[in-house]
Amino acid sequence: MNPEKFSAKHVLWSRLLKSVLLWVALLAVITLPAVIAASSPLLAWRDPVYSASGFAGVLAMTLLLVQPLLVGGYLPGVRKLRGRITHRWMGAALLGAVVIHVGGLWITSPPDVVDALLLRSPTPFSLWGVIAMWTTVAAALLAVFRRRLRITMRTWRCVHALLVMSTVAASTAHALLIEGTMGTVSKVLLCALAISATCWAVIDLRSLSGITRWWRR
Amino acid sequence: MNYRATNRRQFLSVGAATAGTVLFGGATAFGAAARAGNIAPTPTMRGGANNYRPGAPIVERIGGGGFWMSGTVRRAGDGAALAGRRIQMWAHTTEGHERDERSHGATLTDSDGSFRLEMPQIVPAFGQAHAHLAYDAEHDDSSFETVFLRPIMSSSGDASLHVEFVLQQV
């Protein structure tokens, strides 16, 4: 038996196994919160619009985990370029989810949403939600007008990363303070993974190098 | 050893002095408040009036019941119980959204200023299990100022909630 041949085959198989396991884990993490939310007893006492807006919120939180994984090219079988293109589409989907979330809540209870948007809501989690909404919108606008902004790629990345980090942090605070359809364990897990993935991507892609450069000057 | 003993003695004496000051100060303040009849009015809470439907009927029970909303209504200043005051309540319950007409109902306070109304179980909505209560001057004799409250349940599993109103005379 040729040990070199065996070893090459072994590496190939272990790589395949690793990617399969990673995808299974990711799909589980993505679908679990939605499945738990779908089986929440609270849905029995909510109309379809309110239920849908809740689900849009869960989906948005899930996309916050997927986005850094895509842009960093960390998903097995998804190359960096493909990841980047998908990152843009998922960004649009995230914005859509936020619009459905806020719009659905507005239809359900206009005065509560107006209070939240005017920053006079009695509930602190509303404020975190509104902050996350605006940082998401800002990050998306920055992406849409990237070429027209005439800023260096380094600066663009830095600002985009800061906005995204604020979004993830504020969304986590928003989600954790709410008693909603998501299960506590799946919610904490999803938020922790979204924060970890975001930090990992920001460090790995050196997205904040603009700041360190400016600092050293 | 000596150092530690001194330290503890100091600690104890300072602690005793603090406790004495707080107790004396507290008692003085309480006595003054009671003499002056300084019971402060309940301020309207932010978001308290959200989804309010003015003039809900006075009912024996809202919907099928199962949840008890109780409370007291007193006068600011001397804290006298206010009888026959109309309190309206609404919430997101197992039977409907806050904005739904069937989620609203009102009751009158007894001679001792207390009220109690059975309503459907309140469930978490817009992030937390909460209720809305109103004393609306326009639907009473207008001798007290309108107050809207938005109390939060300490646990969404609770089957009752107690709310206190202190109304300001006009």
Chai-1 contact restraints between the chains, C-beta under 6 A:
chainA,res_idxA,chainB,res_idxB,connection_type,confidence,min_distance_angstrom,max_distance_angstrom,comment,restraint_id
A,W45,B,T94,contact,1.0,0.0,6.0,A-B,restraint_1
A,W45,B,V123,contact,1.0,0.0,6.0,A-B,restraint_2
A,P111,B,N50,contact,1.0,0.0,6.0,A-B,restraint_3
A,D112,B,N50,contact,1.0,0.0,6.0,A-B,restraint_4
A,D112,B,F126,contact,1.0,0.0,6.0,A-B,restraint_5
A,D115,B,G47,contact,1.0,0.0,6.0,A-B,restraint_6
A,P122,B,R46,contact,1.0,0.0,6.0,A-B,restraint_7
A,P122,B,G47,contact,1.0,0.0,6.0,A-B,restraint_8
A,T123,B,G127,contact,1.0,0.0,6.0,A-B,restraint_9
A,F125,B,G127,contact,1.0,0.0,6.0,A-B,restraint_10
A,I178,B,G127,contact,1.0,0.0,6.0,A-B,restraint_11
A,E179,B,P124,contact,1.0,0.0,6.0,A-B,restraint_12
A,E179,B,Q128,contact,1.0,0.0,6.0,A-B,restraint_13
A,E179,B,S156,contact,1.0,0.0,6.0,A-B,restraint_14
